């Protein structure tokens, strides 16, 4: 299973691309900033984590590390 830190970092790589809509783009960028570039994910709420997991699985699948 992919760690939340890795999910945040990989999703941040999609910021500014057509892969994310405007809301997703801002959401991922905000999460990346709040977590100090994906290093400390404790500031995220349970709901934010659910959204990140859904986005990650849509773009990368849950089987990749």
N, C-alpha and C positions, 0 to 999 in steps of 0.2 A: 504494500500500500504506500502511496505517495504521501510524504509529510506535508503538513499545511504550509510550512516554510517554502518548500519546493513549489507547491501550487501557486502561492502568491508570486514568487519570482518568475515562474514560467508564464503565468497569465499577464504579468507586467510586460513581458516581451511582446504581447499582442496590442498593447496600448498604442493608439495612433494608427492602427491598421483597420482595414475593412472587416476584420474578423469579429470585432466588438462594435455594438451599436453605441450611440453617444452616452447613454446611461451606464452601460457596462464599462465603457472606457473610463468614465469618471469614477465609478465605484472601485474598479481595480486600482486605479492610480491613488485613490484615497486610502485604500487598504494597504497598499505598498508603503505609502508615507507613514501611516499610523503604526506600522509594524517595523519601522526603521529598516526599510528595504527588505522586508521578509524575514528578518533575523529574530524578531520577538513577536510572536503572534498572540500573546496573552491579551492585548487590548481589544481583540475582536470579540464581538458578541456571537452567541450561538447562531442567530439568524444570518449574520454576515458570513460565518463559516459555511452554513448551508448553501448560500448563494455562490460562494467561491468554489465549493465542491461541485455544484451543478455546472458552473461555467467550465471548470477544469475538465470534468468528464465529457462535456460536449465537445471541447476542442482537442483534448489529448487522450481521452479514454482513461478509465481507472486502473488499467493494467500496467501502465507505464510508470517507471520510477523517475 
